[in-house]
Amino acid sequence: MEDNLLVIVASAAALVIGGVIAYIIFQNVLKGRAARVLAEAEKEGEVIKQNKILQAKEKFLELKATTEKEVNERTQGIGYSRKPLKTKGTNA
């Protein structure tokens, strides 16, 4: 009877100890996996950030070129309209 009780207590203790060890190992595996997922997400976020910065720079350069083109066209238009005025002024 005492042998059976000793076997039951030892089995229960082994089960508890095994459960604790399994829990600790499982937690360590989860932490490692979480760290890898976080690192990967950070890398992807950095790539997305760099792409968005590049897109913004490209858009800025596009808008700058468009604006400069419009300014040059207006400047040329003003230059052409002044020439006839100078010609008329010298003839008068």
VEXRO-319661 format. One line per field, with one value per atom (N, C-alpha, C): residue number from 1; residue in one letter; x, y, z. Coordinates in nm, 3 decimals. Example, Ala and Ser with C-alpha at 12.3 -4.5 7.8 and 13.67 -1.06 7.14 Angstrom:
nr = 1 1 1 2 2 2
rest = a a a s s s
x = 1.319 1.230 1.320 1.285 1.367 1.290
y = -0.569 -0.450 -0.330 -0.225 -0.106 0.003
z = 0.780 0.780 0.780 0.708 0.714 0.787
END
This chain:
nr = 1 1 1 2 2 2 3 3 3 4 4 4 5 5 5 6 6 6 7 7 7 8 8 8 9 9 9 10 10 10 11 11 11 12 12 12 13 13 13 14 14 14 15 15 15 16 16 16 17 17 17 18 18 18 19 19 19 20 20 20 21 21 21 22 22 22 23 23 23 24 24 24 25 25 25 26 26 26 27 27 27 28 28 28 29 29 29 30 30 30 31 31 31 32 32 32 33 33 33 34 34 34 35 35 35 36 36 36 37 37 37 38 38 38 39 39 39 40 40 40 41 41 41 42 42 42 43 43 43 44 44 44 45 45 45 46 46 46 47 47 47 48 48 48 49 49 49 50 50 50 51 51 51 52 52 52 53 53 53 54 54 54 55 55 55 56 56 56 57 57 57 58 58 58 59 59 59 60 60 60 61 61 61 62 62 62 63 63 63 64 64 64 65 65 65 66 66 66 67 67 67 68 68 68 69 69 69 70 70 70 71 71 71 72 72 72 73 73 73 74 74 74 75 75 75 76 76 76 77 77 77 78 78 78 79 79 79 80 80 80 81 81 81 82 82 82 83 83 83 84 84 84 85 85 85 86 86 86 87 87 87 88 88 88 89 89 89 90 90 90 91 91 91 92 92 92
rest = m m m e e e d d d n n n l l l l l l v v v i i i v v v a a a s s s a a a a a a a a a l l l v v v i i i g g g g g g v v v i i i a a a y y y i i i i i i f f f q q q n n n v v v l l l k k k g g g r r r a a a a a a r r r v v v l l l a a a e e e a a a e e e k k k e e e g g g e e e v v v i i i k k k q q q n n n k k k i i i l l l q q q a a a k k k e e e k k k f f f l l l e e e l l l k k k a a a t t t t t t e e e k k k e e e v v v n n n e e e r r r t t t q q q g g g i i i g g g y y y s s s r r r k k k p p p l l l k k k t t t k k k g g g t t t n n n a a a
x = 0.083 0.000 0.088 0.190 0.280 0.357 0.388 0.458 0.369 0.241 0.147 0.133 0.126 0.112 0.238 0.354 0.481 0.488 0.442 0.440 0.345 0.231 0.133 0.188 0.247 0.303 0.419 0.505 0.619 0.571 0.470 0.413 0.353 0.279 0.219 0.327 0.431 0.540 0.612 0.635 0.700 0.613 0.484 0.391 0.394 0.395 0.399 0.532 0.641 0.774 0.784 0.736 0.737 0.652 0.539 0.452 0.520 0.588 0.658 0.770 0.847 0.957 0.902 0.794 0.733 0.683 0.624 0.575 0.691 0.801 0.918 0.975 0.988 1.040 0.946 0.817 0.718 0.724 0.739 0.749 0.874 0.986 1.109 1.095 1.030 1.009 0.920 0.815 0.726 0.797 0.883 0.958 1.051 1.116 1.205 1.128 1.014 0.931 0.878 0.837 0.786 0.897 1.018 1.129 1.158 1.152 1.176 1.067 0.943 0.831 0.843 0.879 0.895 1.009 1.121 1.234 1.196 1.124 1.081 0.983 0.893 0.798 0.870 0.971 1.048 1.121 1.178 1.245 1.147 1.031 0.929 0.881 0.866 0.825 0.929 1.055 1.163 1.163 1.140 1.134 1.016 0.902 0.784 0.811 0.874 0.906 0.998 1.102 1.195 1.125 1.034 0.959 0.871 0.806 0.719 0.802 0.919 1.007 1.049 1.084 1.124 1.008 0.888 0.771 0.746 0.764 0.743 0.846 0.971 1.075 1.045 1.003 0.970 0.854 0.753 0.639 0.682 0.770 0.821 0.895 0.983 1.058 0.966 0.863 0.766 0.693 0.647 0.577 0.670 0.794 0.892 0.916 0.932 0.955 0.834 0.715 0.592 0.583 0.612 0.606 0.709 0.831 0.935 0.898 0.838 0.794 0.688 0.592 0.487 0.545 0.640 0.703 0.779 0.852 0.927 0.832 0.721 0.624 0.566 0.534 0.481 0.584 0.708 0.815 0.836 0.833 0.848 0.730 0.611 0.492 0.502 0.552 0.570 0.678 0.783 0.892 0.842 0.758 0.705 0.610 0.535 0.439 0.509 0.629 0.701 0.770 0.811 0.882 0.797 0.671 0.592 0.573 0.566 0.552 0.678 0.794 0.918 0.926 0.881 0.884 0.790 0.672 0.577 0.630 0.694 0.746 0.857 0.939 1.050 1.001 0.890 0.834 0.759 0.714 0.631 0.717
y = -0.118 0.000 0.125 0.125 0.239 0.252 0.139 0.142 0.205 0.169 0.227 0.377 0.418 0.559 0.635 0.574 0.635 0.650 0.552 0.556 0.666 0.678 0.780 0.920 0.939 1.070 1.104 1.008 1.030 1.061 0.991 1.017 1.156 1.194 1.327 1.435 1.413 1.510 1.519 1.405 1.404 1.475 1.456 1.521 1.672 1.717 1.861 1.920 1.853 1.901 1.903 1.800 1.795 1.906 1.932 2.041 2.176 2.197 2.325 2.340 2.235 2.240 2.266 2.198 2.218 2.362 2.415 2.553 2.651 2.631 2.719 2.711 2.591 2.574 2.639 2.618 2.675 2.828 2.886 3.031 3.084 3.015 3.057 3.049 2.945 2.933 3.046 3.077 3.186 3.321 3.343 3.469 3.481 3.372 3.373 3.399 3.335 3.354 3.498 3.549 3.687 3.786 3.761 3.849 3.847 3.729 3.719 3.790 3.772 3.837 3.989 4.035 4.179 4.235 4.164 4.210 4.216 4.116 4.114 4.229 4.254 4.364 4.498 4.513 4.638 4.657 4.549 4.558 4.596 4.533 4.565 4.709 4.752 4.890 4.989 4.957 5.044 5.051 4.938 4.935 5.019 5.003 5.082 5.231 5.264 5.404 5.462 5.388 5.436 5.452 5.360 5.371 5.496 5.522 5.640 5.768 5.770 5.886 5.907 5.800 5.809 5.859 5.809 5.855 6.004 6.047 6.188 6.275 6.230 6.306 6.314 6.202 6.201 6.296 6.295 6.385 6.530 6.558 6.693 6.740 6.654 6.692 6.712 6.629 6.643 6.777 6.809 6.936 7.055 7.041 7.148 7.172 7.064 7.077 7.140 7.100 7.157 7.305 7.340 7.481 7.563 7.512 7.585 7.603 7.501 7.510 7.619 7.622 7.725 7.864 7.878 8.008 8.052 7.960 7.994 8.034 7.963 7.997 8.136 8.166 8.299 8.407 8.376 8.473 8.501 8.398 8.416 8.495 8.467 8.540 8.687 8.718 8.857 8.923 8.851 8.904 8.939 8.853 8.878 8.997 9.011 9.122 9.254 9.256 9.380 9.431 9.342 9.385 9.477 9.445 9.538 9.672 9.674 9.800 9.885 9.824 9.899 9.953 9.873 9.915 10.033 10.025 10.136 10.261 10.245 10.359 10.429 10.357 10.419 10.487 10.438 10.498 10.627 10.642 10.759 10.876
z = 0.000 0.000 0.000 0.082 0.087 -0.044 -0.107 -0.235 -0.343 -0.341 -0.438 -0.416 -0.290 -0.258 -0.300 -0.278 -0.317 -0.469 -0.543 -0.688 -0.736 -0.675 -0.713 -0.685 -0.568 -0.531 -0.625 -0.651 -0.741 -0.882 -0.928 -1.061 -1.069 -0.966 -0.964 -0.961 -0.881 -0.874 -1.009 -1.072 -1.203 -1.306 -1.299 -1.391 -1.373 -1.249 -1.221 -1.267 -1.235 -1.276 -1.428 -1.494 -1.640 -1.700 -1.638 -1.686 -1.674 -1.561 -1.540 -1.641 -1.663 -1.761 -1.902 -1.937 -2.069 -2.083 -1.979 -1.982 -2.004 -1.932 -1.945 -2.087 -2.139 -2.275 -2.376 -2.359 -2.450 -2.447 -2.328 -2.317 -2.387 -2.373 -2.439 -2.590 -2.639 -2.783 -2.833 -2.758 -2.797 -2.797 -2.698 -2.693 -2.813 -2.848 -2.964 -3.093 -3.106 -3.225 -3.230 -3.116 -3.111 -3.148 -3.101 -3.133 -3.283 -3.345 -3.490 -3.569 -3.527 -3.596 -3.582 -3.464 -3.441 -3.526 -3.531 -3.612 -3.759 -3.806 -3.946 -3.975 -3.882 -3.900 -3.902 -3.819 -3.818 -3.951 -4.005 -4.134 -4.244 -4.245 -4.345 -4.329 -4.206 -4.181 -4.231 -4.213 -4.260 -4.413 -4.478 -4.624 -4.673 -4.609 -4.648 -4.626 -4.514 -4.484 -4.591 -4.629 -4.731 -4.865 -4.898 -5.024 -5.023 -4.911 -4.901 -4.910 -4.850 -4.858 -5.003 -5.071 -5.212 -5.297 -5.272 -5.347 -5.323 -5.200 -5.167 -5.238 -5.241 -5.311 -5.460 -5.518 -5.660 -5.689 -5.604 -5.622 -5.608 -5.512 -5.494 -5.618 -5.671 -5.790 -5.910 -5.919 -6.027 -6.017 -5.897 -5.876 -5.898 -5.855 -5.873 -6.022 -6.097 -6.241 -6.309 -6.270 -6.328 -6.296 -6.173 -6.132 -6.207 -6.219 -6.291 -6.437 -6.496 -6.635 -6.650 -6.560 -6.564 -6.546 -6.455 -6.431 -6.555 -6.616 -6.737 -6.850 -6.864 -6.968 -6.943 -6.819 -6.786 -6.809 -6.771 -6.790 -6.938 -7.020 -7.164 -7.219 -7.169 -7.213 -7.178 -7.059 -7.017 -7.103 -7.131 -7.214 -7.354 -7.411 -7.546 -7.544 -7.438 -7.434 -7.409 -7.354 -7.328 -7.454 -7.539 -7.659 -7.746 -7.772 -7.852 -7.782 -7.650 -7.579 -7.597 -7.592 -7.610 -7.753 -7.847 -7.986 -8.007 -7.950 -7.962 -7.894 -7.783 -7.708 -7.783 -7.854 -7.927 -8.054 -8.109 -8.230 -8.200 -8.080 -8.049 -8.034
END
